[in-house]
Amino acid sequence: MGLASLARLIIPPILLLCCLCLRDVAIAGEFGDVELSAYALGSWPRDMNIFNQETTVPSSIQDGFGAGFKVGLFPSALRRMVGLELDSNVHGTAVSFPNVANGQNHGTGRSDLLIINTTFNLILRYPGERIRPYIGAGIGWSHGTLLNPNIAGRDDKDFDSARAFTHQFLGGAQVVLSPHVPLFNTQRTVAVFLYGEYRYLSSDYHWEGLAIDFRTHYGLLGVGLRF
């Protein structure tokens, strides 16, 4: 898998989010709350067993860092308590494991791993004026891309991607910094907020001759606008 293929994976969700942003801002006043936000994230994956060329061995997965953004819609008909988010993020990590394949020990197998997640999250929150705690769950898809793998006995490629169904559980809280910021010198105002969030995500990746059940904890810090 080359850089052009990676770009095709990342660009569609970005374009979709941008289109939603433009449309949602226009209808925000009559629809309810529309939230646009960006965040930095830390990833703390669990060490899981990995299936390598017909042999299952324990693996070690490193912590990682990344970034993402999301669009949230909270209809006034539901009292702005229930909403839907479209979320996309990317982060890196690395995996290593004893490279025991076909009954032979080839030392240590390792690879960098690029994770791209896109999910739809159902959110339940308390619509307070200054502080808004929330919980939610999401489903979507994930791409796990091996970067420059070094795994003896396998036909390694510089890029090798696997697509997987993913689901997650989350909880967090927003804190409003300023509830009325003028929007582009118009009479319309937006609220600016900070938020922190915890997530637990599950994805199962299957590459050629290699598979892993990926489980990770995420910690997020972000800033957003509420229209």
Phi and psi restraints in degrees (value plus and minus 20) as a CYANA .aco file:
   2 GLY   PHI    -121.4   -81.4
   2 GLY   PSI    -197.1  -157.1
   3 LEU   PHI     -84.7   -44.7
   3 LEU   PSI     -53.4   -13.4
   4 ALA   PHI     -82.8   -42.8
   4 ALA   PSI     -58.9   -18.9
   5 SER   PHI     -87.4   -47.4
   5 SER   PSI     -60.4   -20.4
   6 LEU   PHI     -80.9   -40.9
   6 LEU   PSI     -59.9   -19.9
   7 ALA   PHI     -83.0   -43.0
   7 ALA   PSI     -57.9   -17.9
   8 ARG   PHI     -85.9   -45.9
   8 ARG   PSI     -47.2    -7.2
   9 LEU   PHI     -95.2   -55.2
   9 LEU   PSI     -57.0   -17.0
  10 ILE   PHI    -106.0   -66.0
  10 ILE   PSI     -58.6   -18.6
  11 ILE   PHI     -85.8   -45.8
  11 ILE   PSI     -63.6   -23.6
  12 PRO   PHI     -75.8   -35.8
  12 PRO   PSI     -68.6   -28.6
  13 PRO   PHI     -84.3   -44.3
  13 PRO   PSI     -51.4   -11.4
  14 ILE   PHI     -85.0   -45.0
  14 ILE   PSI     -65.6   -25.6
  15 LEU   PHI     -83.9   -43.9
  15 LEU   PSI     -59.2   -19.2
  16 LEU   PHI     -83.5   -43.5
  16 LEU   PSI     -63.6   -23.6
  17 LEU   PHI     -83.6   -43.6
  17 LEU   PSI     -59.8   -19.8
  18 CYS   PHI     -84.3   -44.3
  18 CYS   PSI     -62.0   -22.0
  19 CYS   PHI     -82.7   -42.7
  19 CYS   PSI     -61.7   -21.7
  20 LEU   PHI     -83.0   -43.0
  20 LEU   PSI     -59.7   -19.7
  21 CYS   PHI     -78.4   -38.4
  21 CYS   PSI     -68.8   -28.8
  22 LEU   PHI     -83.5   -43.5
  22 LEU   PSI     -61.2   -21.2
  23 ARG   PHI     -90.8   -50.8
  23 ARG   PSI     -63.5   -23.5
  24 ASP   PHI     -87.6   -47.6
  24 ASP   PSI     -58.0   -18.0
  25 VAL   PHI     -81.1   -41.1
  25 VAL   PSI     -55.2   -15.2
  26 ALA   PHI     -88.6   -48.6
  26 ALA   PSI     -52.9   -12.9
  27 ILE   PHI    -125.2   -85.2
  27 ILE   PSI     -15.2    24.8
  28 ALA   PHI     -77.2   -37.2
  28 ALA   PSI     -62.8   -22.8
  29 GLY   PHI     -80.6   -40.6
  29 GLY   PSI     -58.9   -18.9
  30 GLU   PHI    -112.7   -72.7
  30 GLU   PSI     -40.2    -0.2
  31 PHE   PHI    -105.4   -65.4
  31 PHE   PSI     -64.1   -24.1
  32 GLY   PHI     127.2   167.2
  32 GLY   PSI    -165.2  -125.2
  33 ASP   PHI    -108.4   -68.4
  33 ASP   PSI     112.2   152.2
  34 VAL   PHI    -138.9   -98.9
  34 VAL   PSI     105.7   145.7
  35 GLU   PHI    -140.4  -100.4
  35 GLU   PSI     111.1   151.1
  36 LEU   PHI    -138.2   -98.2
  36 LEU   PSI     111.1   151.1
  37 SER   PHI    -170.5  -130.5
  37 SER   PSI     138.4   178.4
  38 ALA   PHI    -150.3  -110.3
  38 ALA   PSI     134.1   174.1
  39 TYR   PHI    -172.3  -132.3
  39 TYR   PSI     137.3   177.3
  40 ALA   PHI    -123.3   -83.3
  40 ALA   PSI     128.4   168.4
  41 LEU   PHI    -156.0  -116.0
  41 LEU   PSI     131.1   171.1
  42 GLY   PHI    -134.8   -94.8
  42 GLY   PSI     123.1   163.1
  43 SER   PHI    -140.3  -100.3
  43 SER   PSI     111.9   151.9
  44 TRP   PHI    -145.2  -105.2
  44 TRP   PSI      63.4   103.4
  45 PRO   PHI     -91.2   -51.2
  45 PRO   PSI     132.4   172.4
  46 ARG   PHI    -102.8   -62.8
  46 ARG   PSI     122.8   162.8
  47 ASP   PHI     -93.9   -53.9
  47 ASP   PSI     100.8   140.8
  48 MET   PHI    -143.3  -103.3
  48 MET   PSI     143.3   183.3
  49 ASN   PHI     -89.1   -49.1
  49 ASN   PSI     127.9   167.9
  50 ILE   PHI    -144.4  -104.4
  50 ILE   PSI     119.7   159.7
  51 PHE   PHI    -115.1   -75.1
  51 PHE   PSI      94.5   134.5
  52 ASN   PHI    -146.5  -106.5
  52 ASN   PSI      86.9   126.9
  53 GLN   PHI      32.0    72.0
  53 GLN   PSI      34.7    74.7
  54 GLU   PHI      52.8    92.8
  54 GLU   PSI      -5.4    34.6
  55 THR   PHI    -151.1  -111.1
  55 THR   PSI     113.8   153.8
  56 THR   PHI    -121.6   -81.6
  56 THR   PSI     104.9   144.9
  57 VAL   PHI    -156.7  -116.7
  57 VAL   PSI     138.4   178.4
  58 PRO   PHI     -92.6   -52.6
  58 PRO   PSI     127.9   167.9
  59 SER   PHI    -145.6  -105.6
  59 SER   PSI     141.7   181.7
  60 SER   PHI    -139.5   -99.5
  60 SER   PSI     106.8   146.8
  61 ILE   PHI    -138.4   -98.4
  61 ILE   PSI     106.6   146.6
  62 GLN   PHI     -98.5   -58.5
  62 GLN   PSI     136.3   176.3
  63 ASP   PHI     -85.4   -45.4
  63 ASP   PSI     136.4   176.4
  64 GLY   PHI    -164.4  -124.4
  64 GLY   PSI     152.0   192.0
  65 PHE   PHI    -156.3  -116.3
  65 PHE   PSI     132.5   172.5
  66 GLY   PHI    -186.6  -146.6
  66 GLY   PSI    -179.8  -139.8
  67 ALA   PHI    -173.9  -133.9
  67 ALA   PSI     142.6   182.6
  68 GLY   PHI    -184.5  -144.5
  68 GLY   PSI     159.8   199.8
  69 PHE   PHI    -173.4  -133.4
  69 PHE   PSI     142.1   182.1
  70 LYS   PHI    -172.6  -132.6
  70 LYS   PSI     138.6   178.6
  71 VAL   PHI    -141.2  -101.2
  71 VAL   PSI     109.2   149.2
  72 GLY   PHI    -141.4  -101.4
  72 GLY   PSI     120.4   160.4
  73 LEU   PHI    -141.9  -101.9
  73 LEU   PSI     104.6   144.6
  74 PHE   PHI    -147.6  -107.6
  74 PHE   PSI      75.6   115.6
  75 PRO   PHI     -84.4   -44.4
  75 PRO   PSI     122.9   162.9
  76 SER   PHI     -87.4   -47.4
  76 SER   PSI     -45.9    -5.9
  77 ALA   PHI     -83.4   -43.4
  77 ALA   PSI     -45.1    -5.1
  78 LEU   PHI    -123.0   -83.0
  78 LEU   PSI       1.5    41.5
  79 ARG   PHI      38.4    78.4
  79 ARG   PSI       5.9    45.9
  80 ARG   PHI      38.7    78.7
  80 ARG   PSI       1.0    41.0
  81 MET   PHI    -116.1   -76.1
  81 MET   PSI     -45.8    -5.8
  82 VAL   PHI    -140.6  -100.6
  82 VAL   PSI     114.1   154.1
  83 GLY   PHI    -171.8  -131.8
  83 GLY   PSI     154.9   194.9
  84 LEU   PHI    -145.4  -105.4
  84 LEU   PSI     113.1   153.1
  85 GLU   PHI    -135.6   -95.6
  85 GLU   PSI     121.5   161.5
  86 LEU   PHI    -127.5   -87.5
  86 LEU   PSI      98.9   138.9
  87 ASP   PHI    -146.0  -106.0
  87 ASP   PSI     120.4   160.4
  88 SER   PHI    -161.9  -121.9
  88 SER   PSI     116.4   156.4
  89 ASN   PHI    -169.5  -129.5
  89 ASN   PSI     145.3   185.3
  90 VAL   PHI    -162.8  -122.8
  90 VAL   PSI     120.2   160.2
  91 HIS   PHI    -174.9  -134.9
  91 HIS   PSI     144.0   184.0
  92 GLY   PHI    -133.1   -93.1
  92 GLY   PSI     138.5   178.5
  93 THR   PHI    -178.7  -138.7
  93 THR   PSI    -191.4  -151.4
  94 ALA   PHI    -170.2  -130.2
  94 ALA   PSI     127.3   167.3
  95 VAL   PHI    -146.6  -106.6
  95 VAL   PSI     120.9   160.9
  96 SER   PHI    -159.7  -119.7
  96 SER   PSI     133.6   173.6
  97 PHE   PHI    -185.5  -145.5
  97 PHE   PSI     137.6   177.6
  98 PRO   PHI     -84.2   -44.2
  98 PRO   PSI     101.8   141.8
  99 ASN   PHI    -107.5   -67.5
  99 ASN   PSI      52.6    92.6
 100 VAL   PHI    -116.8   -76.8
 100 VAL   PSI      91.8   131.8
 101 ALA   PHI    -156.2  -116.2
 101 ALA   PSI     111.8   151.8
 102 ASN   PHI      35.2    75.2
 102 ASN   PSI      17.8    57.8
 103 GLY   PHI      59.6    99.6
 103 GLY   PSI     -14.8    25.2
 104 GLN   PHI    -139.9   -99.9
 104 GLN   PSI     124.3   164.3
 105 ASN   PHI    -116.8   -76.8
 105 ASN   PSI      97.5   137.5
 106 HIS   PHI    -128.5   -88.5
 106 HIS   PSI       8.5    48.5
 107 GLY   PHI      62.3   102.3
 107 GLY   PSI    -152.6  -112.6
 108 THR   PHI    -133.9   -93.9
 108 THR   PSI     108.8   148.8
 109 GLY   PHI    -114.4   -74.4
 109 GLY   PSI     124.2   164.2
 110 ARG   PHI    -173.5  -133.5
 110 ARG   PSI     137.2   177.2
 111 SER   PHI    -183.3  -143.3
 111 SER   PSI     124.5   164.5
 112 ASP   PHI     -92.7   -52.7
 112 ASP   PSI     134.0   174.0
 113 LEU   PHI    -157.5  -117.5
 113 LEU   PSI     104.1   144.1
 114 LEU   PHI    -125.6   -85.6
 114 LEU   PSI     104.8   144.8
 115 ILE   PHI    -131.1   -91.1
 115 ILE   PSI     108.2   148.2
 116 ILE   PHI    -143.7  -103.7
 116 ILE   PSI      99.5   139.5
 117 ASN   PHI    -136.3   -96.3
 117 ASN   PSI     119.0   159.0
 118 THR   PHI    -154.5  -114.5
 118 THR   PSI     101.4   141.4
 119 THR   PHI    -155.8  -115.8
 119 THR   PSI     136.4   176.4
 120 PHE   PHI    -126.5   -86.5
 120 PHE   PSI     101.1   141.1
 121 ASN   PHI    -130.4   -90.4
 121 ASN   PSI     110.0   150.0
 122 LEU   PHI    -112.2   -72.2
 122 LEU   PSI     104.4   144.4
 123 ILE   PHI    -138.1   -98.1
 123 ILE   PSI     115.7   155.7
 124 LEU   PHI    -139.6   -99.6
 124 LEU   PSI     104.6   144.6
 125 ARG   PHI    -160.8  -120.8
 125 ARG   PSI     144.4   184.4
 126 TYR   PHI    -117.5   -77.5
 126 TYR   PSI      97.0   137.0
 127 PRO   PHI    -102.3   -62.3
 127 PRO   PSI      42.6    82.6
 128 GLY   PHI     -91.9   -51.9
 128 GLY   PSI     145.6   185.6
 129 GLU   PHI     -94.3   -54.3
 129 GLU   PSI     -61.3   -21.3
 130 ARG   PHI    -129.9   -89.9
 130 ARG   PSI     -58.7   -18.7
 131 ILE   PHI    -143.1  -103.1
 131 ILE   PSI     110.5   150.5
 132 ARG   PHI    -149.1  -109.1
 132 ARG   PSI      73.1   113.1
 133 PRO   PHI     -93.6   -53.6
 133 PRO   PSI     133.1   173.1
 134 TYR   PHI    -175.5  -135.5
 134 TYR   PSI     139.0   179.0
 135 ILE   PHI    -154.5  -114.5
 135 ILE   PSI     144.3   184.3
 136 GLY   PHI    -195.0  -155.0
 136 GLY   PSI     157.6   197.6
 137 ALA   PHI    -166.4  -126.4
 137 ALA   PSI     132.5   172.5
 138 GLY   PHI    -165.3  -125.3
 138 GLY   PSI     135.5   175.5
 139 ILE   PHI    -152.8  -112.8
 139 ILE   PSI     137.0   177.0
 140 GLY   PHI     154.5   194.5
 140 GLY   PSI    -164.0  -124.0
 141 TRP   PHI    -155.9  -115.9
 141 TRP   PSI     137.7   177.7
 142 SER   PHI    -159.9  -119.9
 142 SER   PSI     126.0   166.0
 143 HIS   PHI    -136.8   -96.8
 143 HIS   PSI     103.3   143.3
 144 GLY   PHI    -128.3   -88.3
 144 GLY   PSI      95.9   135.9
 145 THR   PHI    -132.9   -92.9
 145 THR   PSI     100.2   140.2
 146 LEU   PHI     -94.9   -54.9
 146 LEU   PSI     109.6   149.6
 147 LEU   PHI    -135.6   -95.6
 147 LEU   PSI      99.7   139.7
 148 ASN   PHI      30.6    70.6
 148 ASN   PSI      35.6    75.6
 149 PRO   PHI     -88.4   -48.4
 149 PRO   PSI     129.6   169.6
 150 ASN   PHI    -149.5  -109.5
 150 ASN   PSI      64.2   104.2
 151 ILE   PHI    -150.3  -110.3
 151 ILE   PSI      82.3   122.3
 152 ALA   PHI     -81.8   -41.8
 152 ALA   PSI     121.5   161.5
 153 GLY   PHI      68.1   108.1
 153 GLY   PSI     -22.5    17.5
 154 ARG   PHI    -137.8   -97.8
 154 ARG   PSI     127.5   167.5
 155 ASP   PHI     -98.7   -58.7
 155 ASP   PSI      61.4   101.4
 156 ASP   PHI     -89.8   -49.8
 156 ASP   PSI     122.5   162.5
 157 LYS   PHI    -141.2  -101.2
 157 LYS   PSI     135.5   175.5
 158 ASP   PHI     -79.7   -39.7
 158 ASP   PSI     -57.4   -17.4
 159 PHE   PHI    -149.8  -109.8
 159 PHE   PSI     109.4   149.4
 160 ASP   PHI    -162.3  -122.3
 160 ASP   PSI      92.0   132.0
 161 SER   PHI    -129.8   -89.8
 161 SER   PSI     125.6   165.6
 162 ALA   PHI    -149.2  -109.2
 162 ALA   PSI     115.6   155.6
 163 ARG   PHI    -122.7   -82.7
 163 ARG   PSI     120.5   160.5
 164 ALA   PHI    -166.0  -126.0
 164 ALA   PSI     129.4   169.4
 165 PHE   PHI     -87.7   -47.7
 165 PHE   PSI     121.9   161.9
 166 THR   PHI    -155.4  -115.4
 166 THR   PSI     131.7   171.7
 167 HIS   PHI    -163.0  -123.0
 167 HIS   PSI     136.6   176.6
 168 GLN   PHI    -170.9  -130.9
 168 GLN   PSI     138.9   178.9
 169 PHE   PHI    -142.4  -102.4
 169 PHE   PSI     126.1   166.1
 170 LEU   PHI    -169.0  -129.0
 170 LEU   PSI     140.8   180.8
 171 GLY   PHI    -180.0  -140.0
 171 GLY   PSI     128.8   168.8
 172 GLY   PHI    -194.0  -154.0
 172 GLY   PSI    -185.6  -145.6
 173 ALA   PHI    -174.6  -134.6
 173 ALA   PSI     123.5   163.5
 174 GLN   PHI    -124.1   -84.1
 174 GLN   PSI     125.1   165.1
 175 VAL   PHI    -146.4  -106.4
 175 VAL   PSI      98.7   138.7
 176 VAL   PHI     -96.6   -56.6
 176 VAL   PSI     104.9   144.9
 177 LEU   PHI    -106.5   -66.5
 177 LEU   PSI     -64.0   -24.0
 178 SER   PHI    -166.0  -126.0
 178 SER   PSI      99.6   139.6
 179 PRO   PHI    -101.1   -61.1
 179 PRO   PSI     -36.2     3.8
 180 HIS   PHI    -159.2  -119.2
 180 HIS   PSI      67.1   107.1
 181 VAL   PHI    -127.4   -87.4
 181 VAL   PSI     104.6   144.6
 182 PRO   PHI     -77.4   -37.4
 182 PRO   PSI     119.9   159.9
 183 LEU   PHI    -122.9   -82.9
 183 LEU   PSI      85.7   125.7
 184 PHE   PHI      34.0    74.0
 184 PHE   PSI      25.0    65.0
 185 ASN   PHI      38.3    78.3
 185 ASN   PSI      12.7    52.7
 186 THR   PHI    -131.6   -91.6
 186 THR   PSI    -199.6  -159.6
 187 GLN   PHI     -98.1   -58.1
 187 GLN   PSI     -30.4     9.6
 188 ARG   PHI    -101.7   -61.7
 188 ARG   PSI     125.5   165.5
 189 THR   PHI    -146.1  -106.1
 189 THR   PSI     139.3   179.3
 190 VAL   PHI    -150.1  -110.1
 190 VAL   PSI     138.0   178.0
 191 ALA   PHI    -119.2   -79.2
 191 ALA   PSI     120.7   160.7
 192 VAL   PHI    -128.1   -88.1
 192 VAL   PSI     110.5   150.5
 193 PHE   PHI    -157.7  -117.7
 193 PHE   PSI     134.3   174.3
 194 LEU   PHI    -127.0   -87.0
 194 LEU   PSI     135.2   175.2
 195 TYR   PHI    -171.8  -131.8
 195 TYR   PSI     132.9   172.9
 196 GLY   PHI    -143.6  -103.6
 196 GLY   PSI     126.6   166.6
 197 GLU   PHI    -169.7  -129.7
 197 GLU   PSI     125.3   165.3
 198 TYR   PHI    -134.4   -94.4
 198 TYR   PSI     120.3   160.3
 199 ARG   PHI    -156.9  -116.9
 199 ARG   PSI     132.0   172.0
 200 TYR   PHI    -148.5  -108.5
 200 TYR   PSI     100.7   140.7
 201 LEU   PHI    -142.1  -102.1
 201 LEU   PSI     125.4   165.4
 202 SER   PHI    -149.2  -109.2
 202 SER   PSI     111.4   151.4
 203 SER   PHI    -165.8  -125.8
 203 SER   PSI     125.6   165.6
 204 ASP   PHI    -137.3   -97.3
 204 ASP   PSI      92.2   132.2
 205 TYR   PHI    -119.2   -79.2
 205 TYR   PSI     119.8   159.8
 206 HIS   PHI    -152.7  -112.7
 206 HIS   PSI      83.9   123.9
 207 TRP   PHI    -116.7   -76.7
 207 TRP   PSI     158.6   198.6
 208 GLU   PHI     -88.3   -48.3
 208 GLU   PSI      93.2   133.2
 209 GLY   PHI      54.0    94.0
 209 GLY   PSI     -10.0    30.0
 210 LEU   PHI    -169.5  -129.5
 210 LEU   PSI     116.0   156.0
 211 ALA   PHI    -172.0  -132.0
 211 ALA   PSI     128.5   168.5
 212 ILE   PHI    -171.0  -131.0
 212 ILE   PSI     121.8   161.8
 213 ASP   PHI    -110.0   -70.0
 213 ASP   PSI      86.3   126.3
 214 PHE   PHI    -110.1   -70.1
 214 PHE   PSI     102.1   142.1
 215 ARG   PHI    -149.3  -109.3
 215 ARG   PSI     107.9   147.9
 216 THR   PHI    -164.9  -124.9
 216 THR   PSI     130.1   170.1
 217 HIS   PHI    -116.6   -76.6
 217 HIS   PSI     119.1   159.1
 218 TYR   PHI    -139.6   -99.6
 218 TYR   PSI     121.3   161.3
 219 GLY   PHI    -139.7   -99.7
 219 GLY   PSI     108.3   148.3
 220 LEU   PHI    -139.1   -99.1
 220 LEU   PSI     123.8   163.8
 221 LEU   PHI    -152.1  -112.1
 221 LEU   PSI     107.2   147.2
 222 GLY   PHI    -167.6  -127.6
 222 GLY   PSI     154.0   194.0
 223 VAL   PHI    -154.0  -114.0
 223 VAL   PSI     124.8   164.8
 224 GLY   PHI    -169.8  -129.8
 224 GLY   PSI     153.5   193.5
 225 LEU   PHI    -141.5  -101.5
 225 LEU   PSI     117.9   157.9
 226 ARG   PHI    -136.2   -96.2
 226 ARG   PSI     101.0   141.0
